[in-house]
Every structure is written in structure tokens, then in C-alpha cells.
């Protein structure tokens, strides 16, 4: 069996930030990833974060909506988000925002 390594550079990130009066309030990352199985890319949502003093105002939802809009504009066929098991409030939030539980994530730490 022979294996060939190919470095593919057909993915990129979009970072959306929010600030108030010059102070960072929140952020979210969208990774656009292409693979050989689909004609269109998929989006990976990462690191949605709102600073504590700005929580409770809907900023996380607004960041998420901007990420969803960006993924649609970039013609992603799906948007994937993950969350740790113990973050049940985040799971409820994702479902309220239209995400569906779909599968498991497996992780290998170094």
C-alpha cells in the first residue's frame, strides 16, 4: 500500500467580531472547508464567545446569525457546530436557533 500526502489550501476562516465603544464584546469564527466529496464547501462554526459583561443582550445570537448569513453567502451546503456534553444550555440554544443534533464528535488530544 502506498500513501500520498497532498497539502490542500482550499479552506479559509472568517472572523466576525463585535465591539462596543472600542471594547471587544464578542467573536465567532467560520471556517470554510472544501473536500473532494462535494461541489460546495461546508462551514465549521468555532469559538462563539461573548464577554461576560455583554451577555444576556442577544449578542451571541446576533453573531451566530451573521455566521449563518456568511455561510449561505459562501454557498456552504451545511454548517457544523460542536459543544461539550456538559454545556446543555448551549445545546438548547443551538436547537432554538435551528440546529439539529446529528452525530458525535471524536477528539484526539496531543
Secondary structure, DSSP 8 states (H G I E B T S, - for coil): ----------EEEEEEEEEETTEEEEEEEEEEE--TT-SS-EEEEEEEEE-GGGTTSSHHHHHHHHHHHHHHHTT-S-EE----TT-HHHHHHHHHTT------------
